[in-house]
Each structure stands twice: as structure tokens, then as C-alpha cells.
């Protein structure tokens, strides 16, 4: 496929779309509380001339539909962007930094939303395609399962969606380039809370207490044997304890309770099952060996996100058509993505767009690079024209 120059209309809209992105960035919202963001999205879709706008899908999700000049094949594809932010205090000192204390767009969802709005603007004016486009603006990707809630509304069936596509910016990948993987791409992510109960006491008299900090520390080390000694070494698994909390912050008190929180990330169903089973066994028996007790609350989160082979090849070709460079094949990612719920229902592909040499996502110094907005918009528009060709 030959390189396609980015359409002049897309380039001319760059300043407008950047302005939208920065407005969203200044007013970040968490999880399903994307009230202002969802309203902005719905208002812009109507202003751009989108045929149908539906609000409140999966609580605060927004759906837009654009009809092509032809619809002889009844072909419908969906394009998805996430809208929610993270509970992080921004440190970029940019003129458009977050105005909400303790909340920022540290994963680029403001950029994803803006790029899809840019595509909506262009495609509403340029309907030389055969079929319909469904634009999905999703809340609560950051741990809330907004994709699952939207899917459970039945919107994919209602709008007749046959294929679904997603995109995410990627720091460390050269600016404006594309990368993808066919098959299992992002890991399943589960969450655990471990409560360790012992006997509190004075730090000078440890023999009179059952030291939960010691027990919990042993548990933190011991559960790493799930990956090191229980799981097939050729299968991916990451067990991470990310929070260690006691019921006291005194220097001289042995706490009676410790709570651990963390995640388990896997690519295979059998390893996921093994991790859940062995985590409980290790915690309970380790605590018992020290005269303490431990209970485990294990919750399954996002499933593995799997790109279908045909749609991955299509996405790779579109990436090349926009940039003139080959779309990079990348290894699996142990992060999780709730776009997995949509890909479990329909064939499709999730692609990465390079954000350049920036701070990583989920970092207080992260910032979405506005220079890639036109490239992302061009990807969406060329993907639409490719999948909904008029001839």
C-alpha cells in the first residue's frame, strides 16, 4: 500500500482538536464520573454533524453514528476511545495543567478522545464510504471496567457492529509511528487483598506478640514462588504486591493487622487459575506457620486482550499508509486493557501510536504529544475508508 499524505482538512483542524484535547486535560475526571467530558464529547459530535448521538451508555459512555453516502453492504465498524483520568497529582507545570487537585490525564485518554473527535469531524463532512461508523467514547478504563459495562448494554448488537478497533499512545515508541501484535497482546489483570491477623504488642517485647509485619513480609516473598516455582517458565505471569498497610504508624508498636494489596497478570487461563489457587494456599499456610492467620480476597479483572489476525493485518497496512513506515511488530504487554471485553465480542485490533521520548504513562510528568493528533485522526479516517470502500 502506498503512503497516503494526511488530508489537508485534517491538518487544518489540528489547532481545533488540540484545543479540545487541552480543555479535556484541564478538567480530568475519574472512572465513571466523566460527566463534563461526556457532555463535551456529545456536544462536539452534534456540532460536527454526527447522525446519531446516544449518551449514558454504560453509565457515562457516549456513542456516535455516522452514515456513509452508500450502505449497500450493511457494513458497520466501530472505533473506540477512552475518556477517564487517573488519581495522580500533575507535575508538568504546563499552562494547561489539570485544574482538579489530585487528578490528571496521565495515560493520554484526553488525546485518544480528541483524536476520535477529530475523526468524527472529518468523516461527518467526508462520507465517501459504504456503510456506517460507530464511535465509542468509553469511561472507566482505568480499573472500572467501563468497556464491560458498555458491552453489557448490548450496543454492539443494537448498532450492528461487525468489527471494532482501538488505539493507545505509547511513550518510548518513536513519535507518530505505529506498533501492534496479532493474537494475545495485553495480559489479564486480577486484584487481591490479603488481610494478615496476629497479635499486637510493644516493640520491646516481640515474644508477647504475633508480629504481622514479619508474617506479611514472608508472604510478600513467598508468593513470588508462584512465578518462580509453580508456573511453567515458558508462560508469562507477574505477581506484584503494591501496598503494605498496618493498623498503626507508631515506631514502637507491633501491629495486630497488616493488609497487602496487589495484582496478578497472566496470558494463559491455566496460569490464571493456578495463581488464584496458590496465592490463597501460600498466604494461609505461611501465616499459620507463625501463629497468625491470613485471608485472601481475589477478584478477577480484565481478561486477556486478543487481536484477531485479519484485522491486525488491516491495522498494520493502515499504519503504513499514513506514515510510510512499516508498522512495528511488538511482544506481548503485561499491562491490561478493558478493550478486551469488546474484542471478546467482535473481531478487531488494538494498535499503539508512538508518543515519543516522554515520561511513561501513569507518571505525574507524563503529557500526551499533540504533534501525533493529526496522525491518529488520519489513521481512523483511512481505516474507515479501507473497511468501508465504495467500490
Helices and strands as residue ranges (DSSP letters): H 8-12, H 14-26, H 35-48, E 52-57, E 61-67, E 76-82, H 109-125, E 132-138, H 146-152, H 155-158, E 163-171, E 178-180, E 183-186, E 188-197, E 201-202, G 206-208, H 212-222, H 225-225, I 226-230, E 237-246, E 253-254, E 257-266, H 269-289, E 293-300, E 305-307, H 309-323, E 328-329, H 340-343, E 347-356, G 370-372, H 373-387
